[in-house]
């Protein structure tokens, strides 16, 4: 009896493992690539601009960025205690960059610093857009439209912080 239960547990584990593998394979290609996706070419700069202009991005590491259609960049720090003001642009080499002056409080004193950050974009033969962070030469990952909302969802927070810092 005990031997049959152990045998059944082993069988159920194998079925679960196979089911997990099948589900993973059905999910499609891997979400991150070390090398540029095979057959991909530089995403046209105007396509990159369309992905960002007039939208707010929610960053993985926290914080938000609003990419004004006129090239202005507005940032809100992840804990709501920093504000970034600058410009954004797309290069002819399919790179999205922002050059920003960030303002924050440290040890009771207002501080600020210049910051430049860029991402590179390519489009795979199937139309999937991939990007990577050029600052840390990260792996390639799929562009996710779900991380962007139309309009400036952080306008109130941005204006409040801008006023607080007097910038």
N, C-alpha and C positions, 0 to 999 in steps of 0.2 A: 504494500500500500504506500509506504513512505517513498519507495523507489519510483513508483508511478507519479507521485506528486513532484518529486525532483525532476523527473523526465519532462513533465508538463511545464514546469517553470522554465527549464532550459529551452523547450520548444517555443514558449511564449516570448522569451527574450530574443530568440533568433528571428521570430516573425516581426517583433517590434524593430529590431535592427534593420531588417530588410525593408520594412515599411518606411522607416526614417530615411534610408538611403534613396529609395524610389521618390519620396517626396522632395528630397533635396535636389535630385536630378531633374525632376519635373519643374522645379522653381526657375530653371533657366540658368544662364551663365553666372559666374561668380560676380559678386558686387564690387570687388576690388581686384585690380591687376597690378603686378609689379612693373610690367613693361607696357608700353603703349599698346592698346588693343590692336590686334592684327588687322591690317588693311585699312586702318583709320587714317583720316586726313584732317588737316587743320579745319576747325569749324569757322565758317565765314564770320568776320567781325560783326557784321550787321545782325547776324543771327544771335550772337552772344549778347549784343546790346538789347535785342528784343526780349531775351530771357530775364533781364534785370531791370530795365528802365521802368520806373513807376511802380516798383514792387519793394516790399520789405522782406528781407531774408532773416530767418531764424538760424543763428549759427550753432553748430554742434557743441562748441565750447562755451556757449552761453552768449547772450547779447543779441543785438539786432542791428541791421543796417538798412537804411532806406536809400535807394538808388534813384535820385530825382532824375526825370527825363532830361533836364538841362545840364547834367554832369555833376551836380552837387551831391556830396555824400554826407549823410547824417547817421551817426552811430550812437547807440545806447549800450553801456557796459552791462555785463551779465548780472551784476547785483544792483543795477539801477543807480550807481554812484559815480559813473563816468560818462562823459559825452565826447563824441568825436565829430569834428567838422572838417570837411575837405572836399576833394573832387574825385571823380571816378572816370575811367575811360577804358576803351578797348583798343588794343594795338593792332597793327596790320599783321602781326604774327600770332593772332588769336589768343591774346592774353588779356584778362580782365584785371585791372589794378585799381586800387584806391590809395590816395596820398592824403593822410588825415592828421590833424593835430588833436590829440586826445587830452582832456582835462579831467583831473581827479583830485581827491584829498588824500594826503598821506601824513600821518602824525599831526593832524590838525592844520596842515599847510596845503594850500592849493598848489598843484604841480601840473605840468603839461609836457608833452613830448610828441615829436614828429614820428609818423609811422607810415610805412609803405608796405602793401601786401598785394601779391599777384597770384592768379590762378591761370593755368593753361587749359585749353579746350580742344578736343578732337571729336570727330564724328565717325562712328564705325559704319561699315558698309550696310548694316541693317537700319541705320538712322539713329541709333542710340548715341546720345551725347555723353562723353566722358570728360572728367576734369581732374586736375591734381593741383595741390597747393605747391607753388614754386618756392615759398619761403623755406619749407622743410623737405622739399622734394618727396612729398608723400606718394603713396601708391595711387594709381588711377582709380577713380570711383565714378559711378553713374551720377550724372546730374539729376537732381530730384526736384521737380517742379513743386512738389508738396511742401518743400521748405520755404516757399515764397508765397506771399499773399499780395494781391493787387492793392495798391494804395499804400499809404503811410500809417501802418497800425501803431506806430510808436510816436506819433506826432506830439501828443500831450506830454509824454515822458521826456522827449527830446527838448521841447520848448521849456519845460520846467527846469531841466538840468542846465540848459543854456543860460537861462535867467539867473539861476543859482550861482553859476560860475562867472557871470558877467561877460559872456562871449557871444 
